Amino acid sequence: MQQGDTISAIATPQGEGGIGVIRISGEHALKTADKVFRAKNGKPLVMAGSHRAVYGHIVDEAGKVIDEALALVMLAPHSYTVEDVVELQCHGGLMTLRKTLELTWKAGARPAERGEFTKRAFLNGRLDLSEAQAVMDIIQARTETSLTMAAGHLTGHFSKEIQSMRHDVLGMIAHIEAAIDFPEDEVDDILTYDIEKNVVEIRNKIANLLKTAHAGRILRDGLLTAIIGKPNVGKSSLLNSLLREERAIVTDVPGTTRDSIEEYADVGGIPLRIIDTAGIRATDDVVERIGVEKARSYVKEASLILALFDASRPLDSEDAEILKLVRGRDAILLLNKDDLAAVVTPAMLQERAGKDVTVITISTRTQDGLADLTNAITAKVYAGTQAGQEGTFVTDARQAEILRQADEHLEASIRTIEASMGLDFISIDLRSAWEKLGELTGETVGEDIINEIFSKFCIGK
């Protein structure tokens, strides 16, 4: 990839739609666009000025009109990539967009790589690495809370926390280097006391950020949740209730669900990746037996299990098997059909499952208890963190690991102080922590890591 190249790509989802956008960025973006776009006023796009929309047509090499379009001109440095950018707004037909894109390539642009527009925004200083990663998180957000977290990262809330810590660490390094340059001042004891105090404060900040990693990862990627139970206890009804739509077939016939159904649901702002499984029971039906085995495998993979039991029927061997499957797992037990005469009580189920297991009574018919279920799931996800501060949450494993490594260097600096090893050794540990924190914002990160991060973006972003 050459940073100076002019690149182009379709920036909107491919398919039929009212509008489709071709984005062109680079030194020759206007020159490229002028070869495929003919303005109605006959003037070249450079005369339009920045941040102006120009009406005209997409034309091929022979001057044949391909489509009616608008050209949006954004001159450097006031654009997404900090380069000259032209966005061609065409009609959203697949053939129209593909033809227009091919024309931009013939006119001098090359196909953009995954995430290359955002990568250029990062390399040109418009976004730091955390903010750049948040672009895809905004695109992929499945709940309002997930969007709030991503928007907080994009607007720099997380980066400000990191920059503040880096500033404090750099200040300590500067004081140490000054003390080394002027040893006659004999301030080592006072300085090391202050450094140790400041390092402890920074480590506390890191610890608080790491507490958000669990919730942040779930808000970003979703919580894999398996709904299990014996046939006809209301698993598909629960899925429909959580989705607020009739997604799964519901009948009184046991074994209706033979395969697994997977959907995302917004439960209290938390994206649940829900899998509705086949009823777990012994069966001679070959197809249903395959579904039962798949249900067992999903129990092993799921991060959260919603196990349903019928409150109107006595617990039997099939219920006992469900309880055995969820033992030791992160599960919420649901006593369904509480609108009917109860045969099984929460106390009875808890006695079989264990006192530490959460048991909630619900009715998928009347929707009773679903608010309690939402609160229980929210409490599990936000354990140790505070809702409303999602903009500063750690969102992925890479960020969490960098914070842990930075904390290890800070811990090492305290051990160095306690061992009275000298200011220069303390400075080495602090500088390692400073550089490690810089990997979160991209200031000290290697090119291979940058390429890996942006390779996960979609084409056109």
Secondary structure, DSSP 4 states (H G I P E B T S, - for coil): --TTS-EEEE-S-SSS-S-EEEEEESTTHHHHHHHHEEETT---GGGT-TTEEEEEEEE-TT--EEEEEEEEEE-TTSSSSSS-EEEEEE---HHHHHHHHHHHHHTT-EEPPTTHHHHHHHHTTSS-HHHHHHHHHHHH--SHHHHHHHHHHHTTHHHHHHHHHHHHHHHHHHHHHHHHH-GGG--HHHHHHHHHHHHHHHHHHHHHHHHTHHHHHHHHH-EEEEEE-STTSSHHHHHHHHHTS--S---SSTT---S-EEEEEEETTEEEEEEEPPP-S--S-HHHHHHHHHHHHHHHH-SEEEEEEETTS---HHHHHHHHHHTTS-EEEEEE-TTSPPSS-HHHHHHHH-TTSEEEE--TTT-TTHHHHHHHHHHHHTTTS-TT-GGG---SHHHHHHHHHHHHHHHHHHHHHHTT--HHHHHHHHHHHHHHHHHHHTSS--HHHHHHHHTTSPTT-
